């Protein structure tokens, strides 16, 4: 029987099993990721994060969803990984680089929070990717299996996001609409889904359906996508506060076209799982 040491962390309720491959190399498979994320037979998490060496950055981060699929980026996850790397002695720096499948990101530790330069949003429909051309802004989108049509704005923050502005997020049947949109053929690599209720130009409420993880309490890249979509459609300022079920995140779409995400990163516990 093998034993795996892990650290459980969360960012605004988006929870992770973090594996430190700098201390002990580990091979993560889809099956192992599913086992670790299982809330009854494993540790329980939305994603698995692996902290590794990198040839082009201070560290590398790999991410597996609860369904075992590997994904490009996780905004809440990189904040947790950054705090772990600093507080567990891998670096004395409070600002450093992390290589991801979505490129090199730069987190910076602040007092009680982590701010991350998430890079530039991708708005080209083919690169998000979607099956459209140009940009997808306020495009009519029929919710599969329903008679409802909403307006879709698509953004990538290294991973795809489908953003829908609605009058009341509490009335959205997330458990049915979320997977129907995630797996729609319009999105060749599936998509994350965000439903957004604007309260004022500096604030919005958001509910998230994450690709490969389901309903989550927060999504960092999703929050960035929401902010960008809100600016592009004239609903939000370039610096906003977003309320998600797990807490609040701050987003700024700066003049240099980079999107900055700030929010908490918390330790829950350390443990060992027999697999």
HUHU-V502223 format. One record per residue. N is the residue number from 1. RES is the residue in one letter. D_CENTER is the distance of its C-alpha to the mean C-alpha in Angstrom with 1 decimal. Layout:
N&RES&D_CENTER  N&RES&D_CENTER
//
This chain:
1&X&32.8  2&X&29.9  3&X&28.1  4&X&24.6  5&X&23.8  6&X&20.3  7&X&18.7  8&X&16.7  9&X&14.3  10&X&11.9  11&X&10.0  12&X&11.2  13&X&11.7  14&X&8.5  15&X&10.8  16&X&11.3  17&X&14.5  18&X&15.0  19&X&17.9  20&X&19.9  21&X&21.4  22&X&23.2  23&X&25.5  24&X&25.8  25&X&24.9  26&X&23.2  27&X&22.7  28&X&19.7  29&X&20.4  30&X&18.7  31&X&21.2  32&X&20.6  33&X&16.8  34&X&17.8  35&X&20.4  36&X&18.4  37&X&15.8  38&X&18.8  39&X&19.4  40&X&23.2  41&X&24.1  42&X&21.6  43&X&19.7  44&X&17.0  45&X&13.3  46&X&10.1  47&X&9.6  48&X&12.2  49&X&11.9  50&X&15.1  51&X&16.6  52&X&19.1  53&X&21.6  54&X&21.2  55&X&24.1  56&X&22.6  57&X&20.5  58&X&21.0  59&X&18.5  60&X&16.4  61&X&13.2  62&X&12.8  63&X&10.2  64&X&11.5  65&X&10.4  66&X&12.9  67&X&14.9  68&X&15.5  69&X&13.9  70&X&12.6  71&X&9.6  72&X&9.3  73&X&6.4  74&X&3.7  75&X&4.7  76&X&5.9  77&X&7.1  78&X&9.0  79&X&10.5  80&X&11.8  81&X&13.0  82&X&14.7  83&X&16.5  84&X&17.6  85&X&19.0  86&X&20.9  87&X&22.2  88&X&23.1  89&X&25.3  90&X&23.7  91&X&24.0  92&X&25.8  93&X&24.0  94&X&21.7  95&X&20.2  96&X&19.5  97&X&17.7  98&X&15.2  99&X&15.4  100&X&12.6  101&X&13.0  102&X&11.7  103&X&14.4  104&X&15.4  105&X&13.4  106&X&15.4  107&X&14.5  108&X&17.3  109&X&18.3  110&X&19.9  111&X&21.9  112&X&19.6  113&X&16.4  114&X&14.5  115&X&14.2  116&X&12.3  117&X&13.7  118&X&10.9  119&X&13.8  120&X&15.1  121&X&13.7  122&X&15.1  123&X&17.3  124&X&19.7  125&X&19.4  126&X&20.5  127&X&17.9  128&X&14.8  129&X&16.5  130&X&18.5  131&X&22.2  132&X&23.2  133&X&24.6  134&X&24.3  135&X&21.6  136&X&20.3  137&X&21.1  138&X&22.2  139&X&23.2  140&X&24.8  141&X&22.9  142&X&24.6  143&X&22.6  144&X&23.9  145&X&26.5  146&X&27.1  147&X&29.3  148&X&26.6  149&X&25.5  150&X&22.7  151&X&21.9  152&X&18.8  153&X&17.2  154&X&15.0  155&X&12.8  156&X&11.0  157&X&9.0  158&X&9.8  159&X&8.3  160&X&10.0  161&X&9.7  162&X&12.8  163&X&13.6  164&X&16.7  165&X&18.7  166&X&20.8  167&X&23.6  168&X&22.3  169&X&18.9  170&X&20.8  171&X&22.9  172&X&20.3  173&X&20.7  174&X&17.1  175&X&18.1  176&X&20.2  177&X&18.8  178&X&15.2  179&X&16.4  180&X&19.1  181&X&16.9  182&X&14.3  183&X&17.4  184&X&19.5  185&X&21.4  186&X&20.5  187&X&17.2  188&X&18.6  189&X&15.4  190&X&14.2  191&X&11.4  192&X&8.6  193&X&10.8  194&X&11.1  195&X&14.5  196&X&15.7  197&X&18.9  198&X&20.3  199&X&22.5  200&X&23.6  201&X&22.7  202&X&21.0  203&X&19.1  204&X&17.3  205&X&16.2  206&X&13.1  207&X&12.5  208&X&9.7  209&X&10.3  210&X&7.7  211&X&9.4  212&X&11.2  213&X&10.4  214&X&11.9  215&X&11.9  216&X&9.7  217&X&10.7  218&X&7.6  219&X&4.1  220&X&4.3  221&X&4.2  222&X&5.7  223&X&7.9  224&X&8.9  225&X&9.8  226&X&11.7  227&X&13.5  228&X&14.6  229&X&15.7  230&X&17.5  231&X&19.4  232&X&20.3  233&X&21.8  234&X&23.5  235&X&21.9  236&X&20.2  237&X&21.2  238&X&19.4  239&X&18.7  240&X&17.3  241&X&16.3  242&X&13.9  243&X&14.7  244&X&12.4  245&X&14.1  246&X&13.1  247&X&14.1  248&X&13.9  249&X&11.9  250&X&13.8  251&X&13.2  252&X&16.0  253&X&16.6  254&X&19.5  255&X&22.7  256&X&22.0  257&X&19.2  258&X&16.5  259&X&13.6  260&X&13.3  261&X&10.8  262&X&12.6  263&X&12.4  264&X&13.7  265&X&13.3  266&X&15.8  267&X&17.8  268&X&18.9  269&X&21.4  270&X&22.5  271&X&24.0  272&X&25.5  273&X&25.1  274&X&28.0  275&X&27.1
//
